[in-house]
Amino acid sequence: MKKVVLIGLLVLSFLLASWPLPTTATAQGPVELEGTLHGAPYKIRVPANWNGTLLVFAHGYTRRLEAAPGGTPVENALLARGYALAGSAYLTDGWAVKEGIADTLALVSFFKGRIGEPQYTILWGTSMGSVVAFKSIEDYPNVYDGVIPGCGLGAGTPRNFDLTGAIALAYDVTFGWPSAWGAPEDVRDDLNFQRDVVPVLLAQVRDRANFGRFEFIRLVLGGPAEDFYTGSNWLFQDFFFVTEARAELERRAGGPVVQNLDHVYRLTPQEKAYLAALGVDADSLLAQMNARRNFNPPPKARRYLENYAEYTGQITRPVLTLHTRIDGLVLPANMSAYRETVRQAGREENLLQVYTDSVGHCTFTVAQLVAVAEAMDSWVRTGMRPSASAFPEALGFLPNFVPPPWPQP
């Protein structure tokens, strides 16, 4: 019996030695942890001079294990300033907003039990991760003291994916939607972008006679002219989400998800004149699109889209959005849409929006990301909104930028 007890004590001693005990926010580090929490890989980094603030990162569409946007360079810069960092790779890949919300919450709880109670917890997310941030600050203001959505879907998932339906319909009336892709409103469930879509799209793009028709699609989208066909190659990035990414989301939702019953497809007189010079009759194409405002997904599938996520704008904690001036994948118009949602909820005092003089999706510099993190940290600590001086033009911020309105409708 004594031998059994002795062995048990030795095992317990080993476990205690290998399992860091909870500490306070002022405890000395550094701590670096990686592991799996409820099936989702996680990463935690705590500096020796932890300032008490935890920055939790929610990544975008492609699964990755990072504790800050931009990866290691940003992590190291923030650690040097005393911030603790954490990030989850989520349980699944793809449009994992549901999993992202749950896995990030679980990681915060794990951090508190394993490392210590933060004085402040700030959630930031980029691209699809912005949806995790936007939704979480509405649903869990008792967990997060503030959020930083970057390159974010401020119009919400439904409107952004409805825009993919608009692109699909515009493509159908100009080129004809291949039956092998499914239908514009209900893509084939196993549609593969590289195998099924790229060969068709690439052949059409290479034919100069098609330029006017692609310009019609771009203008319906409200996409930027800059880098649409080269450079950032917005056309192909957008079509990935029109096709394969939407197929993945439809599998999650259990059916087609986009609707256009309340849409009115239109272009400005100047845009129509431009297209006419390219040999495109925009009025005829728009008439064909408006005659097909019959995308009506099953209620259950649509509810999944709305749950993950549509926003109410009822924010009681600080929200600081960050966007580039040109982003052909997640349009800056998302920020106009989000501001209007918050305005209608009467919560504008809790919203601050900043922009960078960059072209690209989430193409922020290390200095910009650090500046935004420090500005939010100051906001939650003092209760005072950051001033314009927190976002200097010398770092590439645009103090007077106004994003365009949401397109279609």
Secondary structure, DSSP 8 states (H G I E B T S, - for coil): -HHHHHHHHHHHHHHHHHS---B-TT----EEEEEEETTEEEEEEE-TT--SEEEEEE--SS----SSTTSHHHHHHHHHTT-EEEEE--SSSSS-HHHHHHHHHHHHHHHHHHTB--SEEEEEEETHHHHHHHHHHHH-TTT-SEEEEES--TTHHHHHHHHHHHHHHHHHHHT---GGGEETTEE-TT--IIIIIHHHHHHHHH-GGGHHHHHHHHHHHT--STTSSSTT-HHHHHHHHHTHHHHHHHHHHTS-----TT------HHHHHHHHHTT--HHHHHHHHHTT------HHHHHHHHHTT-------S-EEEEEEEE-SSS-THHHHHHHHHHHHHT-GGGEEEEEEEEESSS---HHHHHHHHHHHHHHHHH-----GGGS-GGGTB-TT---------
